Each structure stands twice: as structure tokens, then as C-alpha cells.
Amino acid sequence: MIKRLAVVGSIAIAMSVVACGDDQSVIDPNGPTQGGQPGAPAGPGGGPMQYNQDGVPIGPDGQPLAPQLHGKYELYNQFDLTTTGILPDVMNDVLKALSEFREKPSATIVALLDAAKVPIVSQVMAVIPGAIKDLVFGYIDDHVFKSLYQAVPVVQQLTGMLDDMASIITQFELVTTLDMPEGDAMGDARSTHSIKGIAYNWNQTRHVIDAPELVAQLTAQTAMTNAVALEHLSSQQETGRLKIRDHKFSIPVGSFAVYGINMLATDKFGAASVRELVGRVVDCHALAVDVSNRCITAGPAKVCVGHESDIENLCTTGLDIIVAVALGQIKDLDIPLLYLTEGDAQMWDAPAEGGPLDAIVSRIDRGFWTAKINAGSYGEKPVIATFTGKRL
């Protein structure tokens, strides 16, 4: 838990230390003062913590205090799926769908609507005058091509967003909670490991997706842990070592990625969703106005396309389908099984390097998972994964 702050002299100190227990702590801006002077964290007896010449917390007997290893930790598990070989096909399918729309807008819309069994194309074609009916899709393509040409900066931004999408799908941080009770004489304990969300990085900023409807479906897993203290000879040496043994998760990576991609559209472009962003490039109302006013001369008569609202509905529904297909392919990336065979990490007393010590482990660092995923038809694939953590 986060300790409450105390007052040193007349100065209000606005610093906190990650620790647990019900005793109060006093934190000095310059770190702990050795020898039990004011500014050190509270010791076992309630007074200032005592330190030996190496900066290690000691008890009344002058011996280093046994550090508290057990507790609840938040872990930040970094995964990189770029080496698994399972994602290129999916990304190629997404890029292909978007590329085909750019090259053949109307044909792509018609094909996707037909595949989705949406009868809107036949309904619109039924009301368009026969003499101009065969030209309508050419008019749609002409308008889209002009729109894309005029929106070159937007298209370039969308291309950049595709790179960000690929990064979201392949590189992510699984945010989890490890609840580790006090271990036996050997340091072994039956712990609980649960998923809190997934975090992504873009614009050099970390963005956490903790969608309740997704997290609520995830089951906490039991994992055997082993936490042992090391002989603490220096404040610069880790306090203990942690092992987390074999367990597995089912992770909706694709479902989280869809949330992340829509958040990306909002953060980078101010759009409510990817669909709204695509709609900015292809303005269906402007397209409908343009196409409905196209006319030809058929004999003595002038025949116009007309039916503006029908054409706008065709365009809007088509874009809905294109975005839904692309996001659906990404959503299918949900990983049925992530095997965390073994995790090894260092345990540290101070919340940050060089911070005050209080004989309570506050952070986990330099963690490495031996992990693999069940990639469906691709079989089991090893995954590069590291982790860090902090006490909650």
C-alpha cells in the first residue's frame, strides 16, 4: 500500500514510498539518513529505521533485517510476437483489403457487401435509370480517386497509422497482478496471477487498455512461486530472487488490439474510431452529391443518376463493412493459450534505484519469461518476453 506522508520539521514532504504494513513512514527528499536519524523509514519498533555502514536496514540486534518478500505486485510483461511468424498473414490480409479499396473502391465495396449478404447494391441499382446504370460505379471510383488525391497528407497519416497498428498487434505489455502469500521455509507459495489489461506505446507514450468487459472474462490462474532473500551486503545489491512456475492464460490479444487501434485513431487524429477516420477520407455525403448529379445525354433526353440518399447509404454501408472486415481479422488474433513456463526476476527493497530501504521488497526487475503460445494452425511458438513490477 502507499504510505502516508509525515512532516519533517515545518516542511511538508511530498514524496511517497511503496511498502506494506500499517506503520507510518517518514521520507527525506535526499533519501534515508543512516544511523536512525530523522528522515529514515520507520523501523520495526516504530522509531526511525537503523542502518549499518553498508546502508542495509538492521534490527535492534544490529543484524540485517529479514526482508518481506510476500505481497501483491503489479507486473508489466513485455511481449514481442514479431518472431513467431503468425502475424504477417493477418496483417497482409488487412493491408490487402485497404489496398484493394484504394485501387478499386467500388469493386471492393460490391464484393464485400456481396460476401456479407447485404443486398443494398441490387436495391440501389434497381432504382438507377437504365441508360446510366453501368456508369455509376465508374463515377464512384472517379470521386474516390479525386478525394484520395486531394487528401494526400491524410493518406500519408493513415499509412503511418498502419505502421502503428502493426506495432500494436505485435508488441504489447500484459499488465497483471501477482498475489503472493508468505512462503514456507523454502520460499515456496501458491500464488494467484491475474490479468488487469494490455498496454501499448505510440507517440512515445504508454496507453493502458483495461476494458472491463474483456478483463471480466479472464480467469485468474494459480502459479507456484519461490521467493528467497539473498544475503544483503549492500544497498546496491538485489534483496531477493523470484521464480514463477508454469501456468497459462487465454489472452484476447486481438480484441484488446481493436480497442487500442480505436484509441490510436482518437489520440492521433481526434477521431472517435477508425471508422470515423476512414469516413474523413471518403466523405460519403460528398460522394453521393457528386455521383447523383452526374448526367449523360441519351438521345434527345438528359439522364442523370439521381438518388443521392441511396448512393450515400451504399457508400456508408460499404465503408462500415470494409472497416469491420479489417478489424475482424485483427480480432481473430486472440491467443487461445499463452504458456508461461517459468519466470525469473530480481527483487529489490527500494521503490527506485538509490531510493530509501525499509526491508520490504517494493519492486521486481530484470524479469524474463520462458514462454510460448499456442498459435492454432501454426503450432506452438516461442515468445520473447520480459517483465518488471512494483508492490501494490
C-alpha positions in Angstrom: 0.0 0.0 0.0 1.1 3.6 -0.4 2.4 5.0 2.9 1.0 8.3 4.2 3.5 11.1 4.4 4.7 12.6 7.7 6.1 16.1 8.4 9.8 16.7 9.0 10.2 20.0 10.9 7.9 22.5 9.4 8.3 21.3 5.8 5.6 19.2 4.2 7.4 16.4 2.4 5.6 15.3 -0.8 7.2 12.0 -1.5 5.8 8.5 -1.1 7.3 5.1 -0.7 5.8 1.8 -1.9 5.6 -0.5 1.1 3.1 -2.5 3.1 2.1 -2.8 6.8 0.2 -0.4 9.0 3.2 1.6 10.4 3.9 5.1 9.2 6.9 6.2 7.2 8.9 9.5 7.1 10.7 10.0 3.8 13.5 12.5 3.3 13.9 14.1 -0.2 17.5 13.1 -0.2 16.9 9.5 0.8 17.3 7.7 4.1 19.6 9.0 6.8 21.6 6.2 8.3 22.1 5.7 12.0 18.5 6.2 12.9 18.4 10.0 12.2 15.1 11.7 11.2 14.3 11.1 7.6 14.7 7.3 7.6 11.7 5.0 7.1 10.1 3.7 10.3 11.9 0.7 11.9 10.4 -2.5 13.5 9.9 -0.8 16.8 8.2 2.3 15.3 11.2 4.6 15.5 13.4 5.6 12.7 15.0 2.7 10.7 18.5 1.9 11.7 21.2 1.1 9.0 24.6 -0.4 9.0 27.7 1.1 7.4 26.6 -0.5 4.0 23.2 1.2 4.1 21.3 -2.0 4.9 18.4 -1.9 7.3 19.2 -3.5 10.7 17.2 -4.5 13.7 17.9 -3.7 17.4 20.5 -6.5 17.5 22.5 -4.9 14.7 21.8 -7.7 12.3 20.3 -7.1 8.8 16.5 -7.3 8.8 14.9 -10.2 7.0 13.1 -8.5 4.1 9.4 -9.0 3.5 9.1 -10.7 0.1 5.4 -11.7 0.0 2.6 -9.3 -1.0 0.7 -8.1 -4.0 2.6 -6.9 -7.1 1.7 -5.4 -10.4 3.7 -6.9 -13.2 4.5 -5.4 -16.6 5.1 -8.2 -19.0 6.6 -7.2 -22.3 5.8 -9.5 -25.3 7.1 -9.4 -28.8 5.4 -11.6 -31.3 7.3 -10.4 -34.4 9.4 -13.5 -34.4 6.5 -16.0 -34.1 5.7 -15.8 -37.8 1.9 -15.9 -37.1 1.1 -12.3 -37.8 2.3 -11.4 -41.3 -0.6 -13.3 -42.9 -3.1 -11.4 -40.8 -1.5 -8.0 -41.5 -1.2 -8.8 -45.2 -4.9 -9.6 -45.3 -5.7 -6.3 -43.6 -3.4 -4.3 -45.8 -4.7 -6.1 -48.9 -8.3 -5.1 -48.1 -7.3 -1.5 -47.6 -5.1 -1.6 -50.7 -7.9 -3.1 -52.9 -10.2 -0.3 -51.8 -7.7 2.3 -52.8 -7.2 0.8 -56.2 -10.8 -0.5 -56.9 -13.1 1.3 -54.5 -16.5 0.4 -55.9 -15.5 -3.2 -56.8 -14.2 -3.8 -53.3 -17.4 -2.4 -51.7 -19.6 -4.6 -54.0 -17.5 -7.7 -53.3 -17.6 -7.2 -49.5 -21.3 -6.4 -49.4 -22.0 -9.5 -51.5 -19.8 -11.6 -49.2 -21.7 -10.2 -46.2 -25.0 -10.9 -48.0 -26.1 -7.3 -47.7 -28.5 -6.7 -50.7 -28.0 -2.9 -50.8 -26.2 -3.0 -54.2 -29.1 -4.6 -56.0 -31.5 -2.3 -54.3 -29.7 0.8 -55.4 -29.1 -0.5 -58.9 -32.8 -1.2 -59.2 -33.7 2.4 -58.9 -30.9 4.0 -61.1 -32.1 4.8 -64.7 -31.0 2.0 -67.0 -29.2 4.3 -69.5 -26.7 5.4 -66.9 -26.7 2.4 -64.6 -23.5 0.9 -66.0 -21.6 4.2 -65.4 -22.4 4.6 -61.7 -19.5 2.6 -60.2 -17.1 4.4 -62.5 -18.4 7.7 -61.1 -17.9 6.4 -57.6 -14.3 5.4 -58.4 -13.6 8.7 -60.0 -14.8 10.6 -56.9 -12.8 8.4 -54.5 -9.7 8.7 -56.6 -10.0 12.5 -56.6 -10.7 12.5 -52.8 -7.6 10.5 -52.1 -5.5 12.7 -54.4 -6.7 15.8 -52.6 -6.2 14.3 -49.2 -2.5 13.2 -49.6 -1.5 14.3 -46.1 -4.4 12.4 -44.6 -3.4 9.3 -46.7 0.2 9.6 -45.5 -1.0 9.8 -41.9 -3.2 6.7 -42.4 -0.1 4.9 -43.8 1.7 5.9 -40.6 -1.2 4.6 -38.6 -1.0 1.2 -40.3 2.6 1.0 -39.0 1.3 1.8 -35.5 -1.4 -0.8 -36.0 1.2 -3.4 -36.8 3.2 -2.4 -33.7 0.1 -2.7 -31.5 -0.6 -6.2 -32.8 3.0 -7.5 -32.5 4.4 -5.7 -29.4 2.4 -5.2 -26.2 2.6 -5.1 -22.5 0.4 -7.5 -20.5 -0.4 -5.9 -17.2 -1.0 -8.5 -14.5 -1.4 -8.8 -10.7 0.7 -11.4 -8.8 -0.8 -12.0 -5.3 2.0 -13.9 -3.5 1.4 -15.1 0.1 4.2 -15.7 2.6 6.2 -18.7 1.5 7.2 -21.8 3.5 10.7 -22.5 4.8 11.9 -22.9 1.3 10.2 -19.8 0.0 7.5 -21.7 -1.9 4.0 -20.4 -2.1 0.8 -21.0 -4.1 0.2 -17.6 -5.7 -2.6 -16.1 -7.8 -1.7 -14.4 -11.2 -4.4 -12.4 -12.9 -4.6 -10.1 -16.0 -5.5 -6.4 -15.5 -5.2 -5.2 -19.1 -2.9 -4.6 -22.0 -0.7 -1.5 -22.6 0.6 -0.2 -25.9 3.1 2.5 -26.9 2.7 5.2 -29.6 3.9 8.8 -29.7 6.4 7.7 -27.1 3.5 7.4 -24.6 2.2 4.3 -22.8 -1.6 3.7 -23.2 -3.3 1.1 -21.0 -6.4 -0.7 -22.2 -8.3 -2.2 -19.2 -11.7 -2.7 -20.9 -13.9 -4.2 -18.1 -16.0 -6.4 -20.5 -12.7 -8.1 -21.6 -11.0 -8.3 -18.3 -14.1 -9.7 -16.6 -13.9 -12.8 -18.9 -10.3 -13.6 -17.9 -9.7 -16.2 -15.2 -7.1 -15.8 -12.6 -4.5 -18.6 -12.6 -2.7 -20.4 -9.8 1.1 -20.3 -10.1 3.6 -21.8 -7.7 6.2 -19.2 -6.8 9.5 -19.2 -5.0 10.8 -16.1 -3.4 14.1 -16.2 -1.4 16.1 -13.5 0.3 19.8 -13.0 -0.6 22.5 -12.1 1.9 22.1 -8.3 1.9 25.7 -7.0 1.9 25.0 -3.7 0.1 22.1 -1.3 -0.7 23.2 -1.7 -4.3 22.5 -5.5 -4.3 19.1 -7.0 -5.0 17.2 -8.1 -2.0 15.9 -11.4 -3.3 15.2 -13.7 -6.2 11.8 -14.7 -7.6 10.7 -17.7 -9.6 7.2 -18.0 -11.0 6.5 -21.5 -12.3 4.4 -23.0 -15.1 0.9 -21.6 -15.7 -1.1 -20.4 -18.7 -3.5 -17.8 -19.8 -6.0 -17.3 -22.6 -5.5 -13.8 -23.8 -7.8 -11.8 -26.2 -4.9 -10.0 -27.8 -6.8 -9.2 -30.9 -9.8 -7.9 -29.0 -7.6 -5.6 -26.9 -5.8 -4.5 -30.1 -9.1 -3.3 -31.6 -9.6 -1.1 -28.5 -6.0 0.1 -28.9 -6.4 0.9 -32.6 -9.6 3.0 -32.0 -7.8 4.8 -29.1 -4.9 5.4 -31.5 -7.3 7.0 -34.0 -8.6 9.3 -31.3 -5.2 10.2 -29.9 -3.5 10.9 -33.2 -6.4 12.2 -35.3 -9.1 13.2 -32.9 -11.5 10.7 -34.5 -13.9 8.7 -32.3 -12.9 5.5 -34.1 -11.1 4.0 -37.1 -14.4 4.1 -39.0 -14.8 7.8 -38.4 -11.2 8.3 -39.6 -11.9 6.4 -42.8 -15.1 8.5 -43.3 -13.0 11.7 -43.2 -11.0 10.5 -46.3 -14.1 9.2 -48.1 -16.9 11.6 -47.4 -20.0 9.6 -48.3 -22.3 12.6 -48.4 -20.0 14.5 -50.8 -19.6 11.4 -52.9 -23.4 10.9 -53.1 -23.9 14.6 -54.1 -21.2 14.3 -56.8 -22.4 10.9 -58.3 -26.1 11.7 -58.1 -25.5 14.9 -60.2 -23.6 13.0 -63.0 -25.6 13.0 -66.2 -25.4 11.7 -69.8 -27.3 12.6 -73.0 -29.3 9.6 -74.2 -30.9 10.6 -77.5 -32.9 13.8 -77.1 -33.0 13.4 -73.3 -30.6 14.1 -70.5 -30.4 11.3 -68.0 -28.9 11.8 -64.5 -28.0 9.3 -61.8 -30.1 11.0 -59.1 -31.0 9.0 -55.9 -28.5 10.8 -53.7 -29.7 9.2 -50.4 -29.5 5.7 -51.9 -25.9 6.3 -53.1 -24.9 7.7 -49.8 -26.3 4.7 -48.0 -24.4 2.4 -50.4 -21.1 4.2 -49.6 -21.7 4.3 -45.9 -22.6 0.7 -45.6 -19.6 -0.2 -47.8 -17.2 1.6 -45.6 -18.8 0.0 -42.5 -18.1 -3.4 -44.0 -14.5 -2.6 -45.0 -13.6 -1.4 -41.5 -15.5 -4.3 -39.9 -13.6 -6.9 -42.0 -10.2 -5.3 -41.3 -10.9 -5.1 -37.5 -12.4 -8.6 -37.5 -9.2 -10.1 -38.9 -7.3 -8.4 -36.2 -9.7 -9.6 -33.5 -9.2 -13.1 -34.7 -5.7 -12.9 -33.3 -6.9 -13.8 -29.8 -4.4 -16.2 -28.4 -6.1 -19.3 -27.0 -3.2 -20.3 -24.8 -0.1 -18.4 -23.6 2.2 -20.8 -21.7 4.4 -19.1 -19.1 6.7 -21.9 -18.4 9.0 -20.1 -15.9 9.7 -16.6 -14.9 12.9 -15.4 -13.1 13.5 -12.0 -11.7 15.3 -9.9 -9.1 13.5 -8.4 -6.1 14.6 -5.0 -4.8 13.9 -3.2 -1.5 13.9 0.4 -2.8 11.0 1.6 -4.9 13.5 3.1 -7.3 17.3 2.8 -7.7 19.0 4.7 -5.0 15.8 5.1 -3.0 15.2 4.5 0.7 15.3 1.0 2.1 12.8 -0.3 4.6 13.3 -4.1 4.5 10.2 -4.6 2.4 10.5 -5.5 -1.3 9.0 -2.8 -3.4 9.9 -3.6 -7.0 10.7 -6.5 -9.3 13.2 -6.0 -12.1 15.1 -7.8 -14.8 12.4 -10.4 -15.2 12.5 -12.9 -18.0 9.8 -15.3 -19.1 10.4 -18.7 -20.8 7.1 -18.6 -22.8 5.4 -19.9 -25.8 2.0 -19.5 -27.4 -0.4 -21.9 -29.0 -0.7 -20.4 -32.4 -3.5 -22.6 -33.8 -2.6 -24.0 -37.2 0.9 -22.6 -36.8 1.6 -24.8 -33.8 3.4 -23.8 -30.6 5.8 -20.9 -31.0 8.4 -19.5 -28.5 7.8 -15.9 -27.5 10.3 -13.2 -26.4 9.0 -11.9 -23.0 10.4 -9.8 -20.1 8.8 -8.3 -17.1 9.2 -5.8 -14.2 6.9 -5.0 -11.3 6.1 -3.0 -8.3 4.4 -3.6 -4.9 0.8 -2.5 -4.8 
